[in-house]
Amino acid sequence: MSAPLKVDRISCRYENESAVNHASFEMASGDLACLLGPSGCGKTTVLRAIAGFQPLIQGAIYLDGRCISSTSTVVAPEHRNMGMVFQDHALFPHMTVGRNVSAGLFRHSAADARRIVGEMLERVRLGDKINKYPHELSGGQQQRVALARALAPSPGLLLMDEPFSNLDVDLRERLGQEVRELLKDIGTTCVLVTHDQQDAFTFSDKVGVMRDGHIEQWDQPYNLYHEPASVFVANFVGDGVFLDGTIASSSEVKTELGLHSGDLVTDLPVGTQVDLLVRPDDVIHDDNSSQSAKILKRSFRGESYLYTLLLPSGGKVLSLVPSHHDHAIGEDLGIRMEIDHLIVYPKDGPTCPLD
Ligand code: ATP
């Protein structure tokens, strides 16, 4: 049965080096969450701690209300009722797909194991591959076998470490979506680790952005993008730049591009000098606008161009424009600002003004 998970202010270290620092988050049964962050920020160490491979020097971890890790309690990994999927599949090469999936079903009768293997392979759409060997499958298929194997014993929690990172971009997005639908259908609680924002957004209900061993923001993907709680999260999640601005009222910020009205998420007083976060989708291409900026760079993304634009002051903004508006570097592009969420950070102030 799927279970709720609570990670409560855990800290871990390797010899003398701190790897995780007071990391906390909670998940309801059936939630899909992701730990996202730059290399070395402690994502895998948190996952290892949840799995029972990494001791805690502080804090505790609870699965289904039961303490499974603390400084005084350690439930052995094999008694945690967790499934795991890693980047390199780790399938047994000399065993067929069917035997791989049945590997964790040693407590079941042979007839039950056969039924579960058949059901799991159908669920990952590999029912016809039961007698194949791993080397006869594509990378995406191997990863689906690894998933079927991890899910076969009905774990309370599934842990996945960079499961899609060896796959090409198209496949990883498709598989991320497929795996999400499958886990939602079964109702499995799952924590996934990735450094790839698209993986995190495709897959998760909640994302924890990690920095230097702690969770900087635990939130829905939409909020991470539109209401980042710190400069670090704003920079790490999505494209964007900061423009010099001044708080003009409780719902307005003034910049060189005019007065912007919207939801202003701050209690900074009027007149405060701030950095305003401007995302590429806030800068709309409009030939009829009185404002324009010079195209410095452009990056083709299929359905759109991401233009880097130079403002008269020397500042820069990014603009996402449908790719049939094909403008050359050096041209002036008419622009209009449409910012719904005004995200500001005081200049030289603390990095978490929204807390
Ligand atoms: P990546 O995305 O590169 O896998 P990560 O966010 O998963 O990184 P961790 O692997 O958890 O980060 O590492 C956190 C910190 O702990 C890093 O500073 C790393 O160098 C250190 N570390 C990780 N594993 C060990 C180890 N076995 N021995 C010593 N230090 C380690």
Residues whose N, C-alpha, C, O or C-beta is under 5 A from the ligand:
A	BS01	ATP	Y14 A19 P38 S39 G40 C41 G42 K43 T44 T45 H195
